[in-house]
Amino acid sequence: MFFVAFGIGNWNQNTLRLMFNQFEDRIQQPTFKRKLHIYSDGNDDYKTVIPEYYNEDCICYGQKVKSKNGKKLDEPIRRKVFGNPDWQEIDTNTNESFNSVLRGKLARLVRKTKCHSKDKIELKNGLSLFQFYWNFMHESRKNVTPAIMEKQATKVWIWGSLLHAKLKYLN
């Protein structure tokens, strides 16, 4: 999975706009021919922000809303919001799994720890560095990174290459 964009702050419309602006800057529209599929939790801010960037012809957006009854997790509710996503595909497990990877790799994202980020700029810098590592150095298969799968790189990067490169990607 290629890690394209992120937003920092309270998860609201402004943070979503920051993330979608970053996404738009990094995706090459002529090569982006398939419908964009977005699945999220029940945060209604997505319903407001997504139409600002995409029309229904180019997006499938669905929500998977989970709730608890005491300690027991109720059956999740899946909703089609925009486009026509397949009911079975409306799932947030990939998002939740990747959030878990982020918390496992970046101590500053772990909840209730003394390592949490106190400064948004430092958090952005840490996430940007991890984003580069994940896309260009992390091998999901032998000698294959997410960037290689997306044809954004031809080789697995090493830290020395990164430290000696001038990259627009990290700006």
HUNOR-V394072 format. One record per residue. N is the residue number from 0. OMEGA is omega in radians with two decimals (999 if undefined). Layout:
n->N omega->OMEGA
n->N omega->OMEGA
This chain:
n->0 omega->3.13
n->1 omega->-3.11
n->2 omega->-2.98
n->3 omega->-2.98
n->4 omega->3.06
n->5 omega->3.06
n->6 omega->-3.13
n->7 omega->3.10
n->8 omega->3.05
n->9 omega->-3.06
n->10 omega->-3.12
n->11 omega->-3.07
n->12 omega->-3.14
n->13 omega->3.12
n->14 omega->3.08
n->15 omega->3.11
n->16 omega->3.07
n->17 omega->-3.13
n->18 omega->-3.13
n->19 omega->3.05
n->20 omega->3.10
n->21 omega->3.12
n->22 omega->-3.13
n->23 omega->3.12
n->24 omega->-3.01
n->25 omega->-3.13
n->26 omega->3.09
n->27 omega->-3.05
n->28 omega->-3.11
n->29 omega->-3.14
n->30 omega->-3.09
n->31 omega->-3.00
n->32 omega->-3.12
n->33 omega->3.04
n->34 omega->3.09
n->35 omega->3.13
n->36 omega->3.11
n->37 omega->3.09
n->38 omega->-3.11
n->39 omega->3.03
n->40 omega->-3.06
n->41 omega->3.14
n->42 omega->-3.07
n->43 omega->3.08
n->44 omega->3.08
n->45 omega->-3.12
n->46 omega->3.14
n->47 omega->-3.00
n->48 omega->-3.08
n->49 omega->3.13
n->50 omega->3.07
n->51 omega->-3.06
n->52 omega->-3.02
n->53 omega->2.99
n->54 omega->-3.04
n->55 omega->-3.14
n->56 omega->-3.05
n->57 omega->-3.11
n->58 omega->2.93
n->59 omega->-3.13
n->60 omega->3.09
n->61 omega->3.13
n->62 omega->3.00
n->63 omega->-3.06
n->64 omega->3.12
n->65 omega->3.07
n->66 omega->-3.13
n->67 omega->3.00
n->68 omega->-2.99
n->69 omega->3.09
n->70 omega->-3.08
n->71 omega->3.11
n->72 omega->3.10
n->73 omega->3.06
n->74 omega->-3.12
n->75 omega->3.11
n->76 omega->3.10
n->77 omega->3.14
n->78 omega->2.96
n->79 omega->-3.09
n->80 omega->3.10
n->81 omega->3.13
n->82 omega->-3.11
n->83 omega->3.12
n->84 omega->3.08
n->85 omega->-3.11
n->86 omega->-3.09
n->87 omega->-3.12
n->88 omega->3.14
n->89 omega->-3.06
n->90 omega->3.14
n->91 omega->-3.10
n->92 omega->3.13
n->93 omega->3.11
n->94 omega->-3.11
n->95 omega->3.11
n->96 omega->3.14
n->97 omega->3.05
n->98 omega->3.09
n->99 omega->3.07
n->100 omega->3.13
n->101 omega->-3.14
n->102 omega->3.12
n->103 omega->-3.08
n->104 omega->-3.11
n->105 omega->-3.10
n->106 omega->-3.11
n->107 omega->3.13
n->108 omega->-3.14
n->109 omega->-3.14
n->110 omega->3.05
n->111 omega->3.09
n->112 omega->3.12
n->113 omega->-3.14
n->114 omega->-3.05
n->115 omega->-3.11
n->116 omega->3.10
n->117 omega->-3.05
n->118 omega->-3.10
n->119 omega->-3.13
n->120 omega->3.12
n->121 omega->3.08
n->122 omega->3.11
n->123 omega->3.12
n->124 omega->3.12
n->125 omega->3.12
n->126 omega->3.11
n->127 omega->3.11
n->128 omega->3.10
n->129 omega->3.13
n->130 omega->3.11
n->131 omega->3.11
n->132 omega->-3.06
n->133 omega->-3.06
n->134 omega->-2.97
n->135 omega->-3.11
n->136 omega->-3.09
n->137 omega->-3.12
n->138 omega->3.09
n->139 omega->2.97
n->140 omega->-3.10
n->141 omega->3.11
n->142 omega->3.11
n->143 omega->3.09
n->144 omega->3.04
n->145 omega->3.13
n->146 omega->3.09
n->147 omega->3.12
n->148 omega->-3.14
n->149 omega->3.13
n->150 omega->3.06
n->151 omega->3.12
n->152 omega->3.11
n->153 omega->-3.12
n->154 omega->3.04
n->155 omega->3.14
n->156 omega->3.00
n->157 omega->-3.07
n->158 omega->-3.14
n->159 omega->3.11
n->160 omega->-3.14
n->161 omega->-3.07
n->162 omega->3.14
n->163 omega->-3.10
n->164 omega->2.99
n->165 omega->-3.00
n->166 omega->2.99
n->167 omega->-3.06
n->168 omega->-3.07
n->169 omega->3.13
n->170 omega->999
